[in-house]
Amino acid sequence: MDANLERLQQEIASAVAALSPTQLAWRRPGKWSVAEMLEHLYLSYTGTAKGCSRVLEAGQPLATVSTWKQRLRAWGIVGFGYMPTGREAPRVARPRGLPAEQVAAEVALKIAEMDEIMARCQEKFGARKKLMDHPILGPLSLTEWRKLHLVHGRHHLKQIRGLLNEMARAEAPATVRQ
């Protein structure tokens, strides 16, 4: 397995291993729950795997020419590991209400499936050839896709840790909070 994806898989598994259904479902008003963040990641891995399948079926890269704005965004995320906050997720990666327990149990499997199809694409096209477009960042290579998923996953893991800490504070007895 690719090192970035293996690291991502381990970090997600560690973060969600012991979460209860209550912890998975807890949310701040107007924000995603842990389960919804995991579903968002799950859908992004599924989408990338489908994109790689389309590339293999076509027998050629499906990437377009990137714009200046796309290159700048990709450079910030993939090059510097900076994931901006407050961006709305692409429609295809927004939570749809999949069962929380299913998503938590299968997210590592989706990363492994994505890695497997990426490896097949890499055998055919190499790791640095722009293969397909990200809806916001434009055309990315497999190397860039892998780094993007690591940076993106860590971004949401940080949010998950913050949400769990906030939940613990909200549920702590008043005497403990003082």
N, C-alpha and C positions, 0 to 999 in steps of 0.2 A: 504494500500500500504506500502511496505517496506520503512523505513525511509530514507535510502540512495537513493533509486530510486525516492522517493517523492521530496527530496532535489534537486536531479539532474533535475527532470522534472521542478521544479519551477525556478531553475537557468537558464536553457535553455530558458524557456518561457519568462523570464524577459529580457534576453539578446537579443532576436530576435523579441520581440513583435512589435516594431515600425520601423523595418528596411524596407527601400524602395527596390524596385527591383534593383536600381543602387547600393545600399550598399551591397545587397546580391551577386551581380555579380562582384564587384570590386576585383582586385587581383594585387599582385606584380608579376613581370615576373617569371615564373617557379614555382609559389606557388599556393596553392588552394585558391579559393574565399571563402567567408563566406558560400555561398550556397553549395559548394563542401565539406566544413568541416561538415556542417549539414547533408549532404547526407551520408558522411562517418559514422557519428554517427548513423543515421537512419538505415544504412545497418548493423552496428554492433548490434543494438538492434534486428533487424529482424533476423539476423543470430543466435543470442543467443536464441531467441524464437523458431526458427526452430530446433536448437540443443536440446532444452528441449522437444520439441514435439517428436523428435526421441527417446529420453530416455523414455518418457512415452509409446510410441508405442512398444519399445523393452521390456518394463516392468522391466528393470534393468539399472544400470549405464553403460555408454559406455566409461568411462575413462580408459586410459592406465596407465602404471607406469611412473611416472615422472623421468626425468633425473636430475642430479645435477644442470646443467645449467638452466633448467626450474624452479626448486625450488628456485634458487637464484634470477632469474628474477621476479618470482611471489612474493617472499618475499619483494623485493624492492618496487614493485608497490602496492601490496595489504597490506603488512605489514607496510610500511613506507609512502605510498601515493606518491611515487616519480615516475613520468612518464618521462622516458628519451626522449630527443628531437632528431630529425634527423633520426628516424627510418622509414622505408618504411612500409606502411600499407599492411596487407595481401591482396592478390588479391581480395578476396571475399568482402572486405570492401572498395574498392577503388571506388570513384565516377564514375557513369556511365552516368550522364547527365539527371537525373530525373529533372522535372521542379522545380525550386527554390521555388516558392510559395507553391507547393504541399509539399515539404520536410519541409519547415518552418511551415506549418500548421499542418502537421501530426507527427512531431517528438515526441511530447508529447504523442500522441496516441500510438505510437510504444513502448514507455517506459511503458505505462499502460498495453499494450498487453503482453509485455515481463514479467512484474511483475505478471500478472495473471497466466501465464503458469509456471513461477517459483514457485508460491504459490502452484500450483497443484503438481509439482515435490517435493516440500518440504513436503507436506502431505504424499506422498508415500515413500520418501527416507530420509527425514530429511534435515536440512540446512548445515550440516558439511560433509556429504558424498561426495567424489569426483564423480561428475556425468558425466562430458564430458570434452573434451580437448579444450583448446584455441590453435590456430595455432602457437603461439610463447611461451606461458607460460605453456603449457601442461595441465594436469588435474587440474580442479578447483571445489570447492564446490559451492553451491548456495551463501553462505555467501561471498566467494571470488569473484564470478562473480558479485555480487551486488556492492561490494567495487571497483572492477576493473572498472565497468561502471561509477561510481562516479568520480574516479580519472581521468579516460580517458576523460570523459565529461568536467571536470574542466580544464584539459590540453588544450583542444580545445577552451573552452570559453575564456581562457587567450589569446590564439592566435587570436580569433575573436575580442576581445577588442583591442588588439594591431593593428590589421589590420584596424579596424574602426578609431582608432586614427591616424594612418598613412594616411588613406584616407582623413580625415578631414584636416590634415596638408597640404597634396598635393593640396587640392582644396581651401585652404585659400588664400585670396588675398595677393599679395607680400608685401603690407604695413603692414599687420597683422603679417606675418611670421618674420619680421625683429626684 
